[in-house]
């Protein structure tokens, strides 16, 4: 009985893990404008800033490390905002 259960579990795990390999290999065509790409990068940067803040508040980062990371991330976010402004102009 245990052997049957183990075999079923291994088969299920193999099916789940190999699912991406069994999908058709059709290339995905994603038409994105430059503005859409910059907006996506901006949103990702905002999430990184929030993640760093959470890490600091939960004690995973020291204050000095947090300040250094936060300064770098906010600088990158500002650059993305400037690029968005340039797209509008």
C-alpha positions, -999 to 999 in steps of 0.1 A, spaced: 0 0 0 28 24 9 46 16 -24 15 24 -44 10 57 -25 46 66 -30 44 58 -68 13 79 -71 29 109 -53 61 106 -75 40 104 -106 19 135 -96 51 154 -88 67 145 -121 35 155 -140 34 189 -122 71 196 -127 72 186 -164 40 205 -173 59 235 -188 79 212 -209 49 194 -223 32 226 -234 33 236 -271 64 255 -281 45 283 -297 64 316 -294 46 342 -275 43 374 -293 39 403 -270 35 437 -286 45 463 -260 51 499 -265 81 515 -249 58 533 -225 42 501 -214 76 485 -208 87 515 -187 55 515 -167 60 478 -159 96 484 -148 84 513 -127 58 491 -110 84 464 -104 107 490 -88 79 502 -65 74 466 -54 112 463 -47 110 495 -26 81 481 -6 99 447 -2 130 464 11 109 484 36 92 452 48 126 435 52 138 465 73 107 465 95 109 427 101 146 430 110 161 413 80 180 445 71 200 468 93 191 505 91 223 513 73 217 485 47 181 496 43 191 532 37 217 523 11 193 499 -7 164 524 -5 185 552 -19 196 531 -49 160 518 -56 145 553 -53 172 566 -77 163 539 -102 126 547 -98 132 584 -104 151 575 -136 121 555 -148 98 584 -140 120 607 -160 119 582 -189 81 582 -187 81 620 -188 103 619 -218 79 596 -236 51 620 -229 70 649 -244 
